[in-house]
Amino acid sequence: MVVSRRRRTQTKLIDFFRIKRSSSDYIPCSPDDIGKKRKRTSLVMSKKKRKLLPYNPTVDSQRRLEQMASLATALRASNTEFSNKLTYGYSKALRSANKAVLEKGGMQVLSKQDAETLASCKNMMDRGECPPLMVVYDPYEGFTVEADRCIKDLTIITEYVGDVDYLRNREDNYDGDSMMTLLHASDPSQCLVICPDKRSNIARFISGINNHTPEGRKKQNLKCVRFNINGEAMVLLVANRNISKGERLYYDYNGYEHEYPTEHFV
């Protein structure tokens, strides 16, 4: 009876996340080595030194199902469809509008090696090998995300996804609190944003810090970085230090424009 329920749950999650095949043949990566001391590094550094890492999925397949179930619960509660890529159309911006070359001041280009690492992460997600994260409901902060195993510095956590739209279409009538800048162009009419209110992934539920207090800034363990990937802008959330199991994930919502009010954040 228990086995039957587990199989039904697994089937529902496979359908919900559109998983391509079973992850039962998953080969685990080497264990995390969080205990070693490591010199702090910036995400903006020379190409030779900077190397992004793929996330390391949980080995236990049952635990991975629980992780995916926690995300599915949060998405359903938010009336949000799961998506792991940027969505264009739907009477919004077309993909042809996403030109990284339009970024004011330029946008850093993702190296070939890091692009391969990102592709590896996406392939793992397609196979049901999700990041080692749990979505947990907090009565004060709402849905939050916690690390379900140790995560190394510079690990790719996820891409920030949703519907791509022009900023001008969302400035006055968008009541969501998760809108993300995708392209900050010199021409305001070309500025693009990511809106995760209809389609999104786990990035929507990752908390923001109160960047007006030292205590709030100390919580930050992720960095939001925009990259030029094959000529298009993309937003990645990357660990900016080692993260312990059970630690809640936070990043700075005001990493670029400093326009988001965070004074009320816990």
MODA-V74716 format. One record per residue. SS is DSSP state (2 for helix, 1 for strand, 0 for the rest). Layout:
SS
SS
This chain:
0
2
2
2
2
2
2
2
2
2
2
2
2
2
2
2
0
0
0
0
0
0
0
0
0
0
0
0
0
0
0
0
0
0
0
0
0
0
0
0
0
0
0
0
0
0
0
0
0
0
0
0
1
0
0
0
0
0
0
0
2
2
2
2
2
2
2
2
2
2
2
2
2
2
2
2
2
0
0
0
1
1
0
0
0
0
1
0
0
0
0
0
0
0
2
2
2
0
0
2
2
2
1
0
0
0
0
0
1
0
0
2
2
2
2
2
2
2
2
2
2
2
2
2
2
2
0
0
0
0
0
0
1
1
1
1
1
1
0
0
0
1
1
1
1
1
1
0
0
0
1
0
0
0
1
1
1
1
1
0
0
0
1
1
1
1
2
2
2
0
0
0
0
0
0
0
0
0
0
1
1
1
1
0
1
0
0
2
2
2
0
1
1
1
1
0
0
0
1
1
0
2
2
2
2
0
1
1
0
0
0
0
0
2
2
2
2
2
0
0
0
1
1
1
1
1
1
1
1
0
0
1
1
1
1
1
1
1
1
0
0
0
1
0
0
0
0
1
0
1
1
0
0
0
0
0
0
0
0
0
0
0
0
0
0
0
